[in-house]
Structures are given as C-alpha cells and as structure tokens.
Amino acid sequence: MKNFIRGRVATILDGNSFILKLDPDDPNENIVTVSIANRHLYTPSTLSGVLAKMDLQKRLVGRTVNCEIVEHDFSDRIVANINLRRPNEGSLLL
C-alpha cells in the first residue's frame, strides 16, 4: 500500500528539497522536510545548484502538492514522488 501526504510548500531548501506544511490552517506549523525522488542533487553553491533551487521556488512555493512517499533517507527526510496539480493545466509529476 502506498503512503501519501499532502500540504502546501512553505520553503525551498535547495534544488532537491523543501519544507511542506501539512495543514495550512494549523497554528502549530506541522511541517516535514521532503526530498524529491529521482531528482539530481546539485551542489548548492554552484550555478547549477542555484538555478535548480530557483526553478523549484518558481514552481512550488505556496502551491499544494501530493507526495507519494518512497522512503526515508539517512537524516529521516521523506523522499517522495511529487505531484503538483495546476489549475487548467492538469497534473505535473516532478
């Protein structure tokens, strides 16, 4: 059985991970850190890393995403396939 979580992207950490707020109306800020499965991780201080982070900021911040949990990594971050639904554009899998 697949496990899913859903929430609003609050902050982009780097070109591969972000902070997900699970309940936007929760004053306790129930948040998790999510890494995108099968996405290349660039060194954050390189031009490629900066561009990857900017790309995620443009595409994800403030949007609601569905995350299909694949695993937890060595730092207990959730590693997930990300599904972003955009109005009038259908679904986009990152």
N, C-alpha and C positions, 0 to 999 in steps of 0.2 A: 504494500500500500504506500502510495506517495504522500509525503508530507508537504504542506503548503503554508506559507504565511503571506499576509497582505498588509501593506501600510504605505505611508507617504514618505518619500525620500527627503530627508532633512538636510543632509550634508554629504558632499563627496569628499572622501579621504585621499584618494589617489586615482589613477586611471583604471582601477580594478575593483574598488570597494567603496562602500557608502554606509551612512547611518540611516536606518529605517525606523521611523516612528510607527509603532504598531497600531496605536489608536490616537488619531489626531486630536480627539476631544479629551484625552486623559491628561489631567494636570500633573500626574506623577511621571510623565515622559517615559513611558515604557518603550525603550529603544533596544535595537540589536545592531550589530555590525555584520554586514553581508559582503562577501566577495563573489564576483561574477564567475561562474564556472566556465571553463574553456576559453577564457579571455587572456591574451598575452599581458603579462605584467612588466611594464617598462620601469626602469629606474626613475623615481620621481624627480630627480634633479636634472634629468636630460631633457632635451627638447621634445623627444617622443613622449616622455612621461608627462610633461606639462600639457602637451596637446591632447593626450588621452584623457587627462583629468578635465580639461576644458570641454571636451566632447561630452563626457558624462554629465558635467554641470549643465550644459545646454539641453541635453536630452532628458535628464531625470529629476533635477531638483524641483521639489514641490508637486511632483506627479505621484499618483498612486500606482504601485506595481504589485504584481503577484510573483511570489518567489517559490519555485519548486526546489525544496531542499535536497541537495545531492549528498552532502556530508558536512562534517565539522572539521576545520583544519587544525593544525598543531596549536594554535592560540585560541581555540574554541570558537573561532569565527564561523558563521554559517556560510557555506559555499552553495550557491544556488543558480539555477537557470532563471532568468528574469524575463517576465512577460509584461510589457507595457501596452496598455490599451489607450489609443489616442482617438479622440472624437473624429468621426468621419474618415479615419484612416485605417480602421481595423486594429489588428494586433501586431506588435513588433516584439520579436524574441531577440534579446541581446546575447 
